[in-house]
Each structure stands twice: as structure tokens, then as C-alpha cells.
Amino acid sequence: MPLTPDTQQPSNEEQGSGEQISLGVEAEIKRRQMPMRDVQSIERSGGDVIADFDDIEKFVEMPARKAVRAFFERNIKTGSSHANLEEFLRAEEREENELPEAYIVINYDSLSEANRLIAKEAGLNIAKSHDGSDGVTIFVLYSTDATVGEIEDKLYELAIKFKHQKLFWDPGLTYEQQVDKYKRMLPFTSEKAAGFVQDGIKSGSIYKDEETSLLFSSEKHARRYKESLKYKEGE
């Protein structure tokens, strides 16, 4: 008697797919259950800017990635973050019973007025960051037996309190603004700076958006900037 659809055995391909899903779930559970004291530090220099989602994995430690991704999706610039074993060592060197801290620094100048108000109402103080810019810091204190999943969730809960906004901190530049930028950055004459911009456009290191005539670091960045324009102040 042939098997009915309800009792038909899965194919080898379906079995393999199910096993992959199961392994993925197990790996995620294991990741979330990892003790915070086992998270290794990622070295990041002051010049390392998160310009794409791929950069988050490179520059941000595991417990802070979900929150940093939420900020990036909201077009909010983040600076340094810290959520690793080193914080345990620092806490042990300080006063007795002082708890470790996981934090993310937000670039204050990148915030819309609505998000600045959210930061203020949350009691976040403005302070100078390592790169000299103004920053506000979200953080959570945690016990020595905390897991990656617990800290990941707490930082994410803080991040999603902020609103989606326009990409204020890295908009496209006009041709004239880009030339002026190179003149200020390098000892260039106007003619040499203009040639540098033209060469960049030809080589693809500078992307010219035909719709807006603005210059961007890449087509992806131009698309992201234009998509961000749908967000109105206060929404």
C-alpha cells in the first residue's frame, strides 16, 4: 500500500535540511549560554568606522552586536563598545563587589533631535569620547555568572528605545563640497583636489548618485542615505 502524504517519509534532502536547522538552533542556544567571562576582546582602533552590517561582526564583541545592529538600522552612529573578559579583570582590580559593565557609546552628533530627547530622558550624560567627539553611553551592569544572551537582550532593549532617523552624520556631498573636503584634509590646490575627485569617480572609489548628483563612498551608502530620508523628525 502506497504511503499517504501524512505518513510519507522525508527525502534525504529534507532530512539534511532538518538536521541543519537543528544544528543551527543548538549552536544559537550554546552561543547565548556562553558565560560573559569567556568572551574575548576584539581590538578596534579609533579609525575603524562601522559603515556596513559586515563591519559589526569585525569590530563589535558578540554580546553588543544585536544592539549595535539596531542602532545601525536606525542610522545612529556608534563608537566604542565593550562586553568581554577584560571587564571582569578590571572589576576585580577595583573596589570589592563592583560589578562588570557592558556598554556602547553613541555618537551624540549623529542623533536627531527626537533621539537626543530620548537620551536626555533616559538620563544619559554627554561626555567626550576617545576620538574627541561628544558621546552618550548605554550600559548594563551584570553579575559574574551572566551569559551572553542575558547581556545581549538587555543592551538591545535599550537600543530599540531610540527611533529610526535620517542619516545625519554621513550624508552625500556635492561635487564642490567634496573638493573642499580634500583641500582641507590634504595640502591640495583647488585644481589638484578637483582632479582627485574626478579620478575617484572614474575609478569607483567615489560613487556619484545620478538621482541626487551627490557623491558617496559607495552605491550601497547612497541607497541607505536615500532610504533614510523617509524618516521625519519626531516620528
N, C-alpha and C positions, 0 to 999 in steps of 0.2 A: 504494500500500500504506500503510495507516494506521501511524502511529508506535506502537511498543510503549511501555509505561511506562518502560522503561530508557533509551529514546532520545528520549522526548518533550521538546520544547524548553520551557524555563521560561516562564511567563507574564510579562507586563510587570510585574505586581505583585511576583512572585517575584524578578525581576531587580532591581527597585528596592530590595527588602529586602536582597538580597545586596550591592548597592552601598553601602547604608547601613552594614551590618556592616563591610564592608571599610574604609570611611572612618573608622568608629569605632576600628577596630584601628590604622589608620595614625595617627590623632590620639593614641591612647594611647602608641604607640611614640615618637612625636615628643615627647610630654609627658615621658616617662621619660628621654629622651635630652637634655632641656634641661640646659645647664650650670648648676650651682648659682649661679654668679656672675650669671646672668641673672634670678634670682628676685627680684622686687620685694617690698619690705616692706609688710605690712598694719598700719596704725595701729590699735591696740586700747587702749582706756582701761581703767583698773583696775576700772571698774564693769561692763564687758562680760563677762557670765557665759554660758557655753555651756549653754543649757537645752534645746536640741533639736539634732538632726543638722544642720538647716539652718544653725545658727549656726557650725558648724565651717568651712563654706565662707567665711562672712563674716569670721571672726576669726582663722583659722589659715592660715599660709602653706602652699603646696602640698606641700612635702616632709614636713611634720609631720602632715598631715591624716589619713592612714591610721592612724597611731599614736594620735592624739587620739581618733579614732572608736573604736578598740579600747578605750581607757580609758573612753570614754562608755558603750560597750556593757557594760562591767564595773562600771558605776555608780561609777566613780572620778572625782573632780573634778580637772580640770587648770586651771592658772593660765596664766601667760605661756608663750609658745613663741617660738623664734627660729630661722629657717632661711632666710636671704636674703642678698642682695648686701651689706648693711651689715656683716655679719660678716667678709666679705673685707676691707673697708676698715679695720675695727678691727684685724684680724690684721696687716695691713700696717703699721699705726701702732705695733704692739707689737714685741716682740723679733724679731729675724731668725729665720726658719724656724718661727715659731709658727703652728700650723695653725688654720684657721677651725673653728668649733664650731656644731653644730645641737643644740638642746636643747628639752626640755619639762619644765615644773615641775608636779609633782603635789602637790595639797593633802594634807599628811600627816594632818590630822584627818579626812579623808574615807575613809581606809583602814581596812579591817577588820584585826583582829589578825594574821590569816594573811598579808595583804598587807604589813603593817608588817614582818613577819618576812622576807618576800621582799626588801623594800627593804633591810633590815639585812644580810641575807646577800649582797646584791649590792654591799655597801659604799657605799650611798647615804647621805650625811650629811644630817641635818636642819639647815635654815638658814631664817632669816626671809626671806619673800618681800617683794615690793614693797608688798603690801597689809597687811603685818604678820603674816600667818598663817605657820604652820610649813610648809615645803615640802621636798620631795626632788626632785632633778633627774636625769633621764636625759639623756645626751648622747652624741654621736659626734663625733670629730674627722675631718676629711676633707681630701683634697688639693685643690689649686686647680683640677684638671681633673675633679672629681667631678660626677656627674649627679644630677638629681632622683631618678631611680629607685633609685640606689645608696643615697642617704641615707634615702629613704622606707622601703626594705626594712630598713635597719639599725635605725632608730627603731622600726619595727613589731615586729621581732624582740625588742627589749627590752620593749615594751609587753605582748606576749602572754605574758610570763613571769608576769604578775600574774593573779590568779584573779577570776572573777565573784563579786560580793558583794552584800549588801543595800545599799540606798540609805541609808546612814547620815547623810549630810551635808545632806539636804534632805527629811526625812520630812514627812508631813502633820501638821497641828496640830489640836488640839481647839479648840472654839469659845473656851473660856476662855484657852487659850494664845495664840490669835490676837489676842484683845482685849488681853491683857497685852503682847504684842509691839508693838502700836500705841501703848500707853501709854508704853512705854519709848522708842520711836522718836520720838514726837511729844508735845508738851505737851497731852495729852488727859486728860480725866477718864474714869473708868470708863464713864460713861453715853455720852459722846461717842465713845469708842473702840468700844463695843458697836454704836452706830449706824453707825459707819464700816464695821464688819464686815458688818452686816446689809445695808447698801447695796451692798457689794461682792458679796455672794452674789446679791442681786436682779439686779444689772447683769451678772453673769457674770465680773467681774474676779477674783472668788474662787470656786473651784469646790468645792461640797460633795459629797463622795462618799457616796452613800446606804448603801453596803455597810459602810463603816467609820465613818461620821459624822465623818470627818476633813476638814479644809479644805486645799485645794491651789491652786496658781497656775493650773492648768488640768486638764481631764479627761485629757489625754494624760499629764501628770505623775503624776496619781493612778494611772493604769493602769500606768505604769512602776514606780512605787513598789510596788504590789501584786505585780507580776510578780517584783520583786527579792526578795520575802520567801521565795521557794523556795530561795534560796541559804543554806546553813547554814555556820556558821563552820568554817573548816578544809577545806572542800571545794574 
